[in-house]
Amino acid sequence: MTAPRRALVIIDVQNDYFAGPLEIQYPPHAESLPMITKAIDAANAAGIPVVAVQHTMGAGAPVFDPEADGFQLPAEVADRAQEGWKSVVKQYGSVYAQTDVAEWLRAQQVDTVTLLGYMTNNCVLASAVEGEGLGFTTEVLSDATGAINLANDAGFVDATTVHTTLLTLLSSNYAAVATTDEWVAALDAQAPLAKSDLGSSAVAGAQRAPQRSAHAA
């Protein structure tokens, strides 16, 4: 079995996600931030490439204003930065969209990209989906990501449902989904994470659906 050539991509772990309308709700950021720093420490210790991404909406924007504190990385992340890290500022959901992240990762001979950060319902999702077309194997850390409550003309979904639903969706095709502890163990072992697929997820879903219906009745 070929060992994965991993990189860790830290997506938008910025101060705007710790307060205000975009405050991460599930898992709570008080729980996900320690997992984020644990993964960073493991990546630094293993010497794998790290990319730190920040989102901008331009000067004067209500959030992700590059001239405001909300744009900045919290100290827990910024203080762990090392000289070899790549820093990226993006304007779109995916870390790959109109950036040189994919090219940089290929130059580092990376074939497996581990995503953590915020939000599950936007930039994590977009990056995992685009990664498939770019040929990267993607991993998503379930307890080092997070979602918010969402409401619009289509309806309302609480953050717990958003997060768990999207991780289930990603695990069915686009990414291997694991906890930070599981990922650290796989990193130490230089082993891939176990991954589901659409077929087996569909079969398992079909088997569980009658049970859920009976329970609801």
C-alpha positions in Angstrom: 0.0 0.0 0.0 1.4 3.4 -1.0 1.7 5.9 1.8 -0.4 9.0 1.2 1.5 12.2 0.4 -0.5 14.5 2.6 -0.9 18.2 3.1 -3.0 20.0 5.7 -5.2 22.8 4.5 -6.5 25.2 7.2 -9.7 26.8 5.8 -10.7 30.2 7.0 -10.1 29.8 10.7 -10.6 33.5 11.2 -11.9 35.6 14.0 -15.2 36.4 12.3 -16.2 32.8 12.9 -15.9 33.1 16.7 -18.5 35.9 17.2 -21.3 37.6 15.4 -23.7 36.2 12.7 -21.1 33.7 11.4 -20.2 32.3 14.8 -19.7 28.5 14.4 -22.5 26.6 16.2 -21.8 22.9 15.7 -19.5 21.5 16.8 -19.1 24.6 19.0 -15.8 26.4 18.2 -14.7 25.9 21.8 -14.6 22.2 20.9 -13.4 22.4 17.3 -10.6 24.9 17.8 -8.6 22.5 20.1 -9.0 19.8 17.4 -7.7 22.2 14.8 -4.6 23.0 16.8 -4.1 19.3 17.5 -4.1 18.6 13.8 -1.8 21.5 13.1 0.7 20.3 15.8 0.6 16.8 14.3 1.2 18.2 10.8 4.1 20.4 11.9 5.7 17.5 13.8 5.3 15.2 10.7 6.8 17.8 8.4 3.9 17.7 5.9 3.0 20.8 3.8 0.5 23.2 5.4 -1.6 25.8 3.7 -3.3 28.5 5.7 -6.2 30.1 3.9 -8.1 33.3 4.7 -11.2 34.6 3.0 -11.7 38.2 2.0 -14.7 40.1 0.9 -12.8 43.3 0.4 -12.0 46.5 2.4 -15.1 47.8 4.2 -17.1 44.6 4.0 -19.1 43.7 7.1 -17.2 40.4 7.5 -13.8 39.2 6.2 -12.6 42.8 5.8 -8.8 42.4 5.3 -8.3 45.6 7.3 -10.3 44.4 10.3 -9.6 42.0 13.2 -12.3 39.6 12.0 -10.1 38.7 9.0 -7.2 37.6 11.1 -6.2 34.1 12.3 -6.7 33.6 16.0 -3.5 33.4 18.0 -4.0 29.6 18.5 -3.4 29.2 14.8 -1.2 32.2 14.0 1.4 31.2 16.7 1.8 27.8 15.2 2.7 29.0 11.7 6.1 27.9 10.4 8.4 29.2 7.7 7.4 26.6 5.2 3.6 27.2 5.4 1.9 28.6 2.4 -0.5 31.5 3.1 -3.4 32.1 0.7 -6.2 34.7 0.5 -9.2 33.6 -1.5 -12.5 35.2 -2.6 -14.5 32.1 -3.5 -15.7 29.1 -1.5 -13.2 26.6 -2.8 -9.6 27.0 -1.7 -8.7 26.1 -5.3 -10.8 28.7 -7.1 -8.6 31.4 -8.7 -5.7 30.5 -6.4 -2.4 28.6 -7.0 -3.1 26.1 -4.2 -3.5 23.1 -6.5 -0.3 23.9 -8.4 1.6 24.4 -5.1 0.3 21.1 -3.7 1.4 19.3 -6.9 4.8 20.9 -6.7 5.0 19.4 -3.2 4.0 16.0 -4.7 0.9 16.0 -2.6 -1.9 13.5 -3.5 -4.0 13.6 -0.4 -5.4 16.9 1.0 -6.7 17.1 4.6 -9.3 19.8 5.1 -10.2 21.4 8.4 -11.7 24.7 9.4 -14.8 26.7 8.6 -17.5 26.3 7.4 -18.6 22.8 6.7 -21.6 24.2 4.8 -19.6 26.4 2.5 -15.8 26.4 1.9 -15.1 22.9 3.3 -17.9 21.5 1.0 -16.8 23.5 -2.0 -13.1 22.5 -1.6 -13.8 18.8 -1.2 -16.1 18.8 -4.3 -13.6 20.6 -6.5 -10.7 18.4 -5.2 -12.3 15.4 -6.9 -12.0 17.0 -10.3 -8.5 18.1 -9.6 -7.4 14.5 -8.8 -6.8 14.9 -5.1 -7.8 12.4 -2.5 -9.6 14.5 0.1 -9.9 14.0 3.9 -12.2 16.0 6.1 -11.8 16.2 9.9 -15.3 16.0 11.4 -14.5 17.5 14.8 -12.1 20.2 13.4 -14.8 21.7 11.1 -18.1 23.4 11.9 -21.3 24.8 10.6 -23.9 27.5 11.4 -27.7 27.5 11.5 -29.2 28.4 8.1 -32.5 29.9 7.1 -33.7 31.3 3.8 -36.7 31.0 1.4 -36.0 27.3 1.0 -36.4 26.6 4.8 -34.5 26.3 8.1 -31.8 23.8 9.1 -30.0 23.8 12.4 -26.2 23.6 12.5 -26.1 20.1 13.9 -28.2 18.8 11.0 -26.2 20.9 8.5 -22.9 19.5 9.7 -23.8 15.9 10.1 -25.7 15.8 6.8 -22.9 17.4 4.8 -20.3 15.1 6.3 -22.5 12.1 5.5 -22.8 13.4 1.9 -19.0 14.0 1.6 -18.3 10.6 3.0 -20.5 9.0 0.4 -18.3 10.1 -2.5 -16.0 13.1 -2.1 -13.9 12.5 1.0 -12.8 10.3 3.7 -14.3 11.7 6.9 -12.6 11.0 10.3 -12.0 12.5 13.7 -8.8 14.4 14.4 -7.6 11.5 16.6 -8.2 9.0 13.8 -6.4 11.2 11.3 -3.4 11.7 13.6 -3.1 7.9 14.0 -3.3 7.5 10.2 -0.7 10.2 9.7 1.7 8.5 12.2 1.1 5.2 10.5 1.5 6.8 7.0 -1.8 5.0 6.1 -4.9 6.2 4.2 -8.1 6.7 6.0 -11.0 4.3 5.4 -13.4 5.8 2.9 -17.0 5.0 2.1 -18.5 5.2 -1.4 -21.8 6.1 -3.0 -22.9 2.5 -3.6 -22.4 1.2 -0.1 -23.8 4.4 1.4 -26.9 4.0 -0.8 -27.3 0.4 0.3 -26.9 1.2 4.0 -29.3 4.1 3.6 -31.9 1.9 2.0 -31.6 -0.6 4.8 -31.9 2.0 7.6 -34.7 4.0 6.0 -37.5 1.5 7.0 -36.2 1.4 10.5 -36.4 5.2 10.8 -39.9 5.2 9.4 -41.1 2.5 11.8 -39.5 4.4 14.7 -41.2 7.6 13.6 -44.6 5.9 13.4 
